Amino acid sequence: MRKALWIICFLPILLTAQQKTEFRAVWITNVDSYVLFSDKNITDAVNYLAERGFNVIFPVVWNKGYTLYPSQIMQEKFNVPIWQTFAGRDLLKKLIIEAHRVGIEVIPWFEFGFSSSYSLNGGHIINKYPSWAGRKNDGSLLVKNGFDWMAGTNPEVQDFMISIITEVLDNYDVDGVQGDDRLPAMPVEGGYDSTTVAIYKSENGGANPPANFWDASWKRWRANKLNNFFRRMKDSVKVRGEHLIVSAAPSNYPWGYDEYLQDSKTWVDSGIVENFIPQLYRYDYTSYANELINASNLVPASKKHIFFPGMLTKAGSYIISPSFFIQSMNLNRTRGMKGECFFFYESFPANNSLLGDTLRTLYYNEPALVPYRNGNVFRPAARIINEDDELNTQRQGNWQRVPVQGFNPQIYWTNDTADAWFDYYIEAKAAAWYDIYVYNVPNFAFTQFAKYTIYDTNGEQTVIFNQQNSANATWVKIGEAYLNPGRSRVLRVDNTQMEPGKYLLADATMMMVNRKKSPDAVFTSVEDESPGIKQIPGSFQVYDAYPNPFNPATNIRFSLPHAGLVKAELFNSLGQRISVLTEDFHEAGEHTLRVDVPDLTSGVYFVNFTGKDFQKSVKVLLLK
């Protein structure tokens, strides 16, 4: 009998620990950061955040009057579909793929809000639509601290903002949207544009608005207009999916109300926002503590669960000190905060990852669900099947494994003229729609006519895919599949359409839930992991053998919540021990035991796993 063979692979116990819930978020900017400037940078940053326990990313998508995604609306209105620096790319699409791959939610951040430009006299937006400009009581352009403002009280401006917000929701599988200290907002000095004045007069018996912009009733009237916009914006979001979170990161109250008409207390009290992150940006602990306590005291007990402090960890050359950071984090926990959001990403990898590693070691050292998902793993990490996964792939034909840099790390290819195919088997954890991706490394040597067949409960669908096209690089979505729970063949690639003299590539395949189509699917465990992102299970568990029945070898996956000795023994149906398959020390995580028994006769056998605090048996059937 051959020895059992161990391969890296993971699982539960008898008692399941309560899953931790905590909001662990970070803003990603296009200023003082290079994350968004290349696809590789995006992948590296997402992996970094996943390894340090983050579960939400707020990426900027609206800055200085430009979108950071290809926008049909901006193309039609201004002939500029995207900020020129990012032309030819869809960085939001890439970020969503990479973040959802590792189980991180993505909530686009509309940073500039109702501000059209910075120190550009309104920029291209006001140049095209001068009636959109915010105005002071002397008729001049509304400018404050260098920011040029549109009139947030103008219905046309409001409609424009809602149009780009809903454009993102319609075109991307995101997890919500976020406004900030400029959405909704308008400097208190504003409100004197002709449109706003006309609306005010129509509602106030023809009277002009007060010349004193500090007038309390005038402030309230304008703030109410912004509140009504926010309600309408929320309705536009929620009609597209109740799962889409409306997040706000305003200036702290009441300063934000007095200076920018941000009535964030009403937003919270009336339920407009579902995720509230006031910007408590301070440079010393005493000031931060005062802001946190004051902000928390303004939030009613029934809304405490949506309140998370926004913490400043970097601004220009400033990076928060470890001592100030630890003091602030400890205060958050002492005050009952279930998480926080950091401005911004670059503070964590700086200084040889001092802050990032401190956060991981002291606070984010175990996985956490996002609090507002009610115990549901809303973005379970994608299931990735690498091409060398013998348990979950099958192939026919003359395939060769070659040292071409693929996902992890090589590829298979074939130029076989006879029928050749490569199948991928994936386990679905819940009945849902899933997006199916392939990892592609474009090369002129590959075929332009790779035939992929996707299998699901509705049958099968065929996609012809160009493996040469440079636009089809790294993870590329090729289709969707509705799957019931369980393991099944999901994808095949074959050479039936391949042109002569070319190679057919087979690399990794990825499957992750499509929340636009399956917003209500419930996932309660996150056993699967993306390569390089290690997840530690909460308990010991053994999965069913595969294949089963088998001849002469099968694989049994199991997982450990902590490192320890594992013993696996093989018994026959009479309870007689046949052999000890293994007795060895294993690290926490998932593993696979390969059982190869060419010398045994057909029959029912049992593989019994034992350890310090667990025991479990798996029934297998050998058929020769």
C-alpha positions in Angstrom: 0.0 0.0 0.0 1.3 3.5 -0.8 1.7 6.1 1.8 -0.9 8.9 2.0 0.1 12.0 0.1 -0.5 15.4 1.6 -1.3 18.5 -0.4 -2.0 22.1 0.8 -5.8 22.7 0.9 -8.7 23.7 4.7 -12.4 23.2 7.7 -15.2 23.1 11.0 -15.4 21.3 14.9 -18.2 20.4 17.0 -18.8 23.9 18.3 -18.7 26.9 16.0 -17.4 30.1 17.4 -19.5 33.3 17.1 -18.3 35.1 14.0 -16.9 38.5 14.8 -18.6 41.5 13.2 -16.6 44.7 12.7 -16.5 47.5 10.1 -12.9 47.7 8.8 -12.8 50.3 6.0 -10.3 52.5 4.1 -10.5 55.2 1.5 -8.4 54.8 -1.7 -7.6 58.1 -3.4 -6.1 59.2 -6.7 -4.1 61.9 -4.9 -0.8 61.1 -3.1 -1.3 57.5 -4.0 -0.5 55.3 -6.9 -2.9 52.4 -6.2 -5.3 53.3 -9.0 -2.6 54.0 -11.6 -2.0 50.4 -12.7 -3.9 47.1 -12.5 -0.9 45.5 -10.7 -1.0 48.3 -8.1 -4.7 47.6 -7.5 -4.1 43.8 -7.1 -1.2 44.4 -4.7 -3.1 46.9 -2.6 -6.2 44.7 -2.4 -4.1 41.7 -1.3 -2.4 43.9 1.3 -5.7 45.0 2.7 -7.1 41.4 2.8 -4.0 40.1 4.6 -4.6 42.8 7.2 -8.2 42.1 7.8 -10.1 44.9 6.0 -13.6 44.2 4.7 -14.7 47.4 2.9 -13.0 49.7 0.4 -14.2 53.2 -0.5 -12.5 54.0 -3.9 -12.8 57.5 -5.3 -14.8 57.6 -8.5 -15.6 61.4 -8.8 -12.9 64.0 -8.5 -12.5 67.6 -9.8 -15.4 67.2 -12.1 -14.3 64.0 -13.7 -15.3 60.4 -13.3 -12.6 57.7 -12.7 -14.6 55.2 -14.7 -15.7 55.3 -18.3 -18.9 57.3 -18.2 -21.4 57.6 -21.0 -23.0 60.5 -19.3 -19.8 62.5 -19.1 -19.1 61.6 -22.7 -22.4 63.0 -23.8 -22.4 66.1 -21.7 -18.7 67.1 -21.8 -17.0 64.8 -24.3 -14.7 63.6 -21.6 -15.7 60.0 -20.5 -13.0 59.7 -17.9 -10.2 61.6 -16.2 -7.6 61.7 -18.9 -4.9 60.0 -16.8 -7.0 56.9 -16.6 -8.2 56.8 -20.3 -8.2 53.4 -21.9 -8.7 51.6 -18.5 -11.6 50.8 -16.3 -10.0 50.9 -12.9 -13.3 50.6 -11.0 -14.0 47.3 -12.8 -10.6 46.0 -12.0 -10.8 47.1 -8.3 -14.2 45.4 -7.9 -12.9 42.1 -9.4 -9.9 42.1 -7.1 -11.7 43.2 -4.0 -14.6 40.8 -4.4 -12.0 38.0 -5.1 -10.8 38.3 -1.6 -14.2 39.0 0.0 -13.9 42.8 0.4 -16.9 45.0 -0.3 -16.6 48.0 -2.7 -18.6 51.2 -2.1 -17.7 53.9 -4.6 -16.9 57.3 -3.1 -18.2 60.4 -4.9 -15.5 62.6 -3.4 -16.1 66.0 -5.0 -19.8 65.8 -4.7 -21.3 69.2 -5.6 -17.9 70.8 -6.1 -17.2 71.2 -9.9 -13.4 71.9 -9.7 -10.6 73.2 -7.6 -9.4 76.8 -8.2 -10.4 76.6 -11.9 -13.3 79.1 -11.8 -15.8 76.3 -12.0 -13.9 74.3 -14.6 -15.5 72.6 -17.6 -18.8 71.9 -15.9 -19.6 75.5 -15.2 -18.2 76.6 -18.5 -20.7 74.3 -20.2 -23.6 74.9 -17.8 -23.2 78.4 -16.2 -26.6 78.2 -14.7 -25.4 75.3 -12.5 -22.9 77.6 -10.7 -23.3 78.3 -7.0 -23.4 82.0 -6.3 -22.7 84.2 -3.2 -24.9 87.1 -2.3 -22.8 89.4 -4.4 -23.3 87.3 -7.5 -19.8 85.9 -7.6 -18.9 82.2 -8.0 -19.3 80.2 -4.9 -15.8 79.4 -3.8 -14.6 78.2 -0.4 -11.2 77.0 0.6 -10.2 76.8 -3.1 -13.2 74.6 -4.1 -15.5 75.8 -6.8 -19.1 74.9 -6.2 -22.2 74.1 -8.1 -25.5 75.0 -6.6 -26.5 71.8 -4.7 -30.0 73.3 -4.3 -30.5 73.4 -8.1 -32.7 70.5 -9.3 -30.6 70.2 -12.5 -27.4 69.8 -10.6 -29.1 67.3 -8.3 -30.3 65.3 -11.3 -26.8 65.3 -12.7 -25.3 63.9 -9.6 -28.0 61.2 -9.3 -27.4 60.3 -12.9 -23.7 59.5 -12.4 -24.4 57.7 -9.2 -27.0 55.5 -10.8 -24.8 55.0 -13.8 -22.3 53.3 -11.5 -25.0 51.2 -9.9 -26.4 50.1 -13.2 -23.0 49.2 -14.7 -21.1 47.7 -11.8 -21.7 45.0 -9.1 -20.9 47.3 -6.2 -22.1 47.2 -2.6 -23.3 50.7 -2.2 -22.4 54.4 -2.7 -20.9 57.1 -0.5 -21.2 60.8 -0.1 -18.8 62.9 2.1 -18.1 66.4 3.2 -19.2 67.7 -0.3 -22.2 65.4 -0.9 -24.7 66.6 -0.1 -23.3 69.9 0.9 -23.1 73.6 -0.1 -21.1 76.3 1.5 -23.3 78.4 3.8 -22.3 81.5 1.7 -24.2 80.0 -1.3 -27.8 79.9 -2.4 -28.0 83.1 -4.3 -28.0 81.6 -7.9 -31.0 82.5 -9.9 -32.6 79.0 -9.8 -32.4 78.7 -6.0 -33.7 82.2 -5.6 -36.6 81.5 -7.8 -37.5 78.4 -5.9 -37.3 80.2 -2.6 -39.5 83.0 -3.8 -42.1 80.6 -5.1 -42.3 79.0 -1.6 -42.2 82.3 0.4 -44.7 84.6 -1.2 -42.3 86.2 -3.6 -39.9 87.3 -0.9 -36.2 87.2 -1.7 -33.9 85.1 0.5 -32.2 86.9 3.4 -29.0 88.7 2.4 -27.5 87.4 5.6 -26.4 83.9 4.8 -26.1 83.1 8.5 -29.9 83.7 8.9 -31.2 80.6 10.8 -34.4 80.1 8.8 -32.5 80.6 5.5 -29.9 78.0 6.6 -32.7 75.6 7.5 -34.4 76.1 4.2 -31.3 75.3 2.2 -30.3 72.4 4.4 -33.8 71.0 3.9 -33.3 71.1 0.2 -30.1 69.1 0.5 -31.9 66.7 2.9 -34.6 66.2 0.3 -32.0 65.6 -2.4 -30.4 63.0 -0.2 -33.7 61.2 0.3 -34.3 61.2 -3.4 -30.7 59.9 -4.0 -31.3 57.1 -1.5 -34.6 56.2 -3.3 -32.7 56.0 -6.6 -30.2 53.7 -5.0 -32.6 51.5 -3.2 -34.9 50.9 -6.2 -31.8 49.2 -7.7 -31.4 46.9 -4.7 -32.1 46.9 -1.0 -28.6 45.5 -0.5 -26.9 48.6 -1.7 -25.7 50.6 1.2 -26.0 54.4 1.4 -23.0 55.7 3.3 -22.1 59.2 4.4 -18.8 60.6 5.6 -19.7 64.3 6.4 -17.9 66.9 8.3 -18.6 66.7 12.0 -21.8 68.1 13.3 -22.6 70.9 14.1 -19.6 72.5 12.3 -20.7 70.8 9.0 -24.2 72.2 9.3 -23.0 75.7 10.1 -20.4 75.9 7.4 -21.7 73.5 4.6 -25.4 73.0 5.4 -24.8 69.3 6.1 -27.6 68.3 8.4 -26.1 65.0 9.3 -28.0 64.7 12.5 -31.2 64.5 10.5 -29.6 62.1 8.1 -29.0 59.7 11.0 -32.2 60.3 13.0 -34.5 60.0 10.0 -32.8 56.9 8.5 -31.5 58.5 5.3 -28.1 57.0 5.8 -27.3 53.4 6.8 -23.6 53.8 7.3 -22.4 57.0 9.1 -18.7 57.9 9.2 -18.1 61.5 10.5 -14.7 62.8 9.7 -13.1 63.1 13.1 -9.8 64.3 11.6 -7.5 65.5 14.4 -3.7 65.5 15.0 -3.6 64.7 18.7 -5.3 62.2 21.0 -7.1 64.7 23.2 -8.8 66.4 20.3 -9.7 63.1 18.7 -11.2 61.8 21.9 -13.3 65.0 22.3 -14.6 64.7 18.8 -15.4 61.0 19.1 -17.3 61.5 22.4 -19.2 64.5 21.1 -20.1 62.8 17.8 -21.2 59.6 19.6 -23.4 61.5 22.0 -25.3 63.0 19.1 -26.2 59.6 17.7 -29.3 58.0 19.3 -29.0 54.6 20.9 -31.1 53.0 18.2 -28.6 54.2 15.6 -25.3 53.5 17.3 -24.8 50.4 15.1 -24.4 52.5 12.0 -21.9 54.9 13.5 -18.1 54.5 12.8 -15.4 57.1 13.3 -13.5 58.4 10.3 -9.9 58.5 11.4 -7.1 60.6 9.7 -4.0 58.4 9.4 -2.2 60.4 6.6 -2.3 63.8 5.1 0.6 65.0 2.9 3.8 64.1 4.8 1.9 63.5 8.0 1.4 59.9 9.2 -0.2 59.2 12.5 2.2 57.9 15.1 1.8 54.4 16.4 1.2 55.6 20.0 -1.6 58.0 18.8 -3.0 55.3 16.6 -3.1 52.7 19.4 -4.6 55.2 21.8 -7.4 56.1 19.3 -8.1 52.5 18.5 -8.4 51.6 22.1 -10.7 54.5 22.7 -12.9 53.3 19.8 -13.3 49.9 21.4 -13.8 51.4 24.9 -16.6 53.5 23.6 -18.3 50.6 21.9 -17.3 51.3 18.3 -17.7 48.3 16.1 -15.1 49.5 13.6 -13.8 52.5 11.9 -12.7 53.9 8.5 -9.3 55.3 7.7 -8.1 58.1 5.5 -6.2 56.8 3.7 -4.7 53.6 2.3 -1.1 54.8 1.9 -0.6 55.3 5.6 -0.6 51.5 6.2 2.2 50.2 3.9 4.3 53.3 4.7 7.4 52.9 7.0 7.8 49.2 6.1 4.1 48.6 6.9 4.5 49.7 10.5 0.9 50.9 10.8 -0.6 48.1 8.8 1.2 45.4 10.8 0.2 47.1 14.1 -3.4 47.1 13.0 -3.3 43.5 12.1 -1.5 42.3 15.2 -3.5 44.3 17.8 -7.0 44.7 16.3 -7.7 42.9 13.0 -6.2 39.6 13.9 -9.3 37.5 13.1 -11.8 37.7 10.2 -14.8 39.9 10.7 -18.2 40.2 8.9 -19.5 43.6 7.9 -22.0 44.6 10.7 -24.8 45.7 8.5 -25.1 42.4 6.6 -26.9 40.7 9.5 -24.5 37.7 9.8 -24.5 37.0 6.1 -21.1 36.7 4.4 -22.3 39.1 1.7 -19.1 39.0 -0.3 -17.6 35.5 0.2 -14.1 35.2 -1.2 -14.1 33.8 -4.7 -13.5 30.1 -5.4 -10.4 29.8 -7.6 -9.5 26.6 -9.3 -5.9 26.6 -10.5 -5.1 24.5 -13.6 -2.9 22.2 -11.7 -5.7 21.3 -9.2 -6.0 17.6 -9.8 -9.0 17.3 -7.5 -11.1 19.8 -9.4 -9.9 19.6 -13.0 -10.0 17.0 -15.7 -8.4 17.1 -19.2 -8.2 15.2 -22.4 -5.6 15.6 -25.1 -1.9 16.4 -25.3 -1.6 19.2 -22.7 1.8 20.5 -21.5 2.5 22.5 -18.4 4.9 25.3 -19.4 6.7 28.1 -17.6 4.6 30.9 -18.9 3.7 33.3 -16.0 0.1 32.7 -15.3 -2.0 33.1 -12.2 -0.2 30.7 -9.9 2.3 30.5 -11.5 2.3 28.6 -14.8 -0.2 27.4 -17.4 -1.2 24.5 -19.5 -1.3 24.7 -23.3 -2.0 22.4 -26.2 -1.7 22.6 -30.0 -3.2 19.2 -30.4 -5.2 18.8 -33.6 -7.2 15.9 -32.1 -10.0 16.8 -29.6 -8.6 18.4 -26.5 -10.5 19.9 -23.6 -10.0 21.1 -20.0 -12.8 20.9 -17.4 -13.1 22.8 -14.1 -15.3 21.6 -11.2 -16.3 24.1 -8.6 -18.4 23.9 -5.4 -21.2 26.4 -5.0 -22.0 27.2 -1.4 -25.5 28.6 -2.0 -28.1 28.7 -4.7 -27.2 31.8 -6.6 -26.0 33.5 -9.8 -22.2 33.4 -10.1 -19.8 35.3 -12.4 -17.4 33.0 -14.1 -13.9 34.3 -14.8 -10.8 32.9 -16.6 -7.2 34.1 -16.1 -5.7 35.0 -19.4 -2.1 36.0 -20.3 -2.5 37.4 -23.9 0.0 36.3 -26.5 0.1 36.1 -30.3 0.9 32.4 -30.0 -2.5 31.7 -28.5 -5.8 31.2 -30.3 -8.3 33.8 -31.1 -11.1 31.2 -31.0 -10.9 29.5 -27.6 -14.3 27.8 -27.1 -15.6 28.0 -23.5 -18.7 26.2 -22.4 -20.4 27.3 -19.1 -22.6 24.7 -17.4 -25.3 25.5 -14.9 -28.8 24.5 -13.9 -30.3 26.0 -17.0 -28.1 23.9 -19.4 -25.0 25.3 -21.1 -23.8 28.3 -23.0 -20.9 28.8 -25.3 -18.4 31.7 -25.5 -15.7 32.2 -28.2 -12.8 34.0 -26.5 -9.8 35.7 -28.0 -6.7 34.7 -26.0 -4.5 37.0 -28.0 -6.3 40.3 -27.3 -4.3 42.4 -24.9 -7.6 43.8 -23.5 -8.3 40.3 -22.2 -5.6 40.3 -19.6 -5.6 38.7 -16.1 -9.2 38.0 -14.8 -11.8 38.3 -17.5 -15.5 37.6 -17.0 -16.8 35.2 -19.7 -20.3 34.6 -18.4 -22.7 33.8 -15.6 -24.1 30.6 -14.2 -26.9 29.8 -11.9 -25.9 27.0 -9.6 -27.4 25.0 -6.8 -25.3 24.1 -3.7 -22.8 21.4 -4.4 -19.9 20.5 -6.6 -20.3 20.4 -10.4 -18.6 20.9 -13.7 -18.9 24.6 -14.3 -16.5 25.3 -17.2 -14.8 23.6 -20.2 -12.3 25.1 -22.7 -11.7 23.1 -25.9 -9.9 23.4 -29.2 -12.8 22.7 -31.6 -12.7 26.2 -33.0 -8.9 26.8 -32.7 -7.1 27.9 -35.9 -4.1 25.9 -37.1 -0.6 26.7 -35.7 -1.9 28.2 -32.5 -2.0 27.2 -28.8 -5.0 26.9 -26.5 -4.3 28.2 -23.0 -5.7 26.7 -19.8 -5.1 28.7 -16.6 -7.0 29.4 -13.4 -10.8 29.8 -13.3 -12.6 31.9 -10.7 -16.3 31.9 -9.6 -17.9 34.6 -7.3 -21.4 35.5 -6.5 -23.2 38.1 -8.6 -25.1 40.3 -6.1 -26.9 42.3 -8.8 -28.7 39.0 -9.7 -28.6 37.3 -6.3 -28.8 40.0 -3.6 -30.6 37.7 -1.2 -28.4 34.6 -1.4 -27.1 33.7 2.1 -23.6 32.5 2.7 -22.7 31.6 6.3 -19.1 30.3 6.0 -16.0 31.4 4.2 -14.0 28.2 3.9 -12.7 28.9 0.4 -9.8 31.3 -0.1 -8.0 33.0 -2.8 -4.4 32.0 -3.4 -2.1 34.0 -1.2 -4.9 35.1 1.2 -4.9 32.7 4.1 -8.1 32.2 6.1 -8.1 30.3 9.3 -11.3 28.2 9.9 -13.2 28.5 13.2 -13.4 24.7 13.8 -12.4 21.3 12.6 -14.2 19.7 9.8 -13.9 16.9 7.2 -15.4 17.1 3.8 -16.7 14.2 1.7 -14.1 12.2 -0.3 -13.8 12.9 -4.0 -14.1 10.9 -6.1 -16.3 8.5 -4.2 -16.7 5.7 -5.3 -13.0 5.6 -6.3 -10.3 3.3 -7.8 -7.7 3.3 -6.5 -7.2 6.8 -5.1 -9.4 9.5 -3.6 -8.9 12.8 -1.8 -10.3 14.0 1.5 -10.2 17.6 2.5 -10.1 18.7 6.1 -9.3 21.9 8.0 -7.9 22.9 11.4 -8.6 26.0 13.5 -5.2 25.7 15.1 -2.0 23.8 14.5 -1.8 20.3 15.9 -1.3 16.6 15.5 -3.7 14.8 13.1 -4.0 11.1 12.9 -5.9 9.4 10.0 -6.6 5.7 10.0 -8.2 3.4 7.5 -10.8 0.8 8.7 -12.8 -1.8 6.9 -16.6 -2.4 7.3 -16.0 -4.7 10.3 -14.2 -2.1 12.2 -10.7 -3.6 11.7 -7.9 -1.2 11.3 -6.2 -1.6 7.9 -3.5 1.0 8.3 -2.4 4.4 9.7 -2.6 6.7 6.7 -0.8 9.5 8.5 0.1 10.8 11.9 1.7 14.1 11.6 1.7 17.8 12.7 -0.2 20.3 10.6 -0.6 24.0 10.6 -3.9 25.7 11.0 -5.8 25.9 7.7 -7.1 23.6 5.0 -5.3 20.4 3.9 -6.0 17.4 1.6 -5.3 13.8 2.4 -4.8 11.7 -0.7 -5.6 8.0 -0.1 -4.1 5.6 -2.6 -4.9 1.9 -2.0 -4.2 -0.2 -5.2 -3.8 -3.4 -3.1 -7.2 -3.4 -1.4 -10.3 -5.3 -2.6 -13.5 -3.6 -3.5 -15.7 -2.7 -0.5 -16.8 -0.1 2.0 -14.0 1.5 4.1 -13.8 4.3 6.7 -11.2 7.0 7.2 -11.1 8.1 10.8 -9.5 11.5 11.7 -8.5 12.2 15.3 -6.8 15.1 17.1 -6.6 16.7 20.4 -10.2 17.8 20.6 -11.9 16.2 17.6 -12.8 12.9 15.9 -14.6 12.4 12.6 -15.0 9.5 10.1 -15.6 9.5 6.4 -17.2 6.6 4.5 -15.6 5.7 1.2 -16.4 3.0 -1.4 -13.6 1.3 -3.4 -14.9 -0.2 -6.7 -12.6 -2.1 -8.9 
